[in-house]
Amino acid sequence: MLIVHNPEHARHAGRHEMYRGRLVPCHEVPQRLEHVLAELQRRGFGRPVAPDALAEPDAAGFEALLRRVHTPRYVDFLAGAWDEWVALDPENAGLDALPSIWPVRGFRTDIVPDNFAARLGRFSFDAGTPLTAGSWAAARCGALAAVRAAQALATGAAPGGAFVATRPPGHHAGADYFGGYCFLNNGALAAQALRDAGHARVAVLDVDYHHGNGTQDLFYERADVLTVSIHGDPRSEYPFYLGHADERGRGAGLGCNLNLPLPRGSAFAAWRSALASALDALRRFGATALVVALGVDTFEGDPISGFHLRSTDYLDIGRAIATLQLPTVFVFEGGYAVEPIGVNVANVLEGFAGLD
Ligand SMILES: [Zn+2]
């Protein structure tokens, strides 16, 4: 299996996030990925490669893809956000930028305010996602890793599938907003790269505990990309405002989105049954390539989630996904029980590769 890592990931290291009304130390920390990479190395997976080592540098092609999946205005905002934050007040250089105001129903969003704090809210949906000095570099390199992995898959250079070992995660990020620890939607970018490389029908399977609202939103009106997500019921679980079972797609995309919400407290029997439904939908759709948004915050020990999957269950998940027999790129998403996430991610990949 091809492992593509993000050598810039540790540059995104937020200090605090707003969580249940309090500023708490960030859950989404660089050590998460270090545990995953260490466990993969311990089990003899191949040496991780940097995205630049995979293909002829095609910076223009990547920039164009970034600006098709996300809006150019949003990409420009993220690229310059840290400098603007520090320009507001030099003391900001020692702080993280956290949004504090959002345009809700009835507010105007057609005119983008000049004020940076206002625009930080315009392009986000929560205060859990600190923007730091290195956030853009880390997010951009992670997106590049996802795109290069997808391209390697499409050219046959990764016959055993690929894993994108990156953070910050991506599945909550939409066309022009960040949130849920995500800035650029790595999985959606990988899916679009597969479409661009000639795959007529691509599917995204999101197994993170939280609904992949950004991915759903990006492809909601498209018939060429099926989005399927198994997650905690949004009536009680983040991101709350999207992820219900009746969201099936719109227009040409009607029928191309499947949400499988499960109650908080669900164990693997219920989760496995939802996965069977997801795999049926993927088969019916006739995708020729698959992106898996691989969050392991479904783990029983996860500090911010509510399912009860055990480490050995992740081997089953990998095996079940392998039965689709599709070219597959796994993109790392959530998972916050810091040490066990290495074992859980490696178990999915090992099950998928038939190594167990
Ligand atoms: Zn999650």
Residues whose N, C-alpha, C, O or C-beta is under 5 A from the ligand:
A	BS01	ZN	D208 Y209 H210 G295 D297 G334
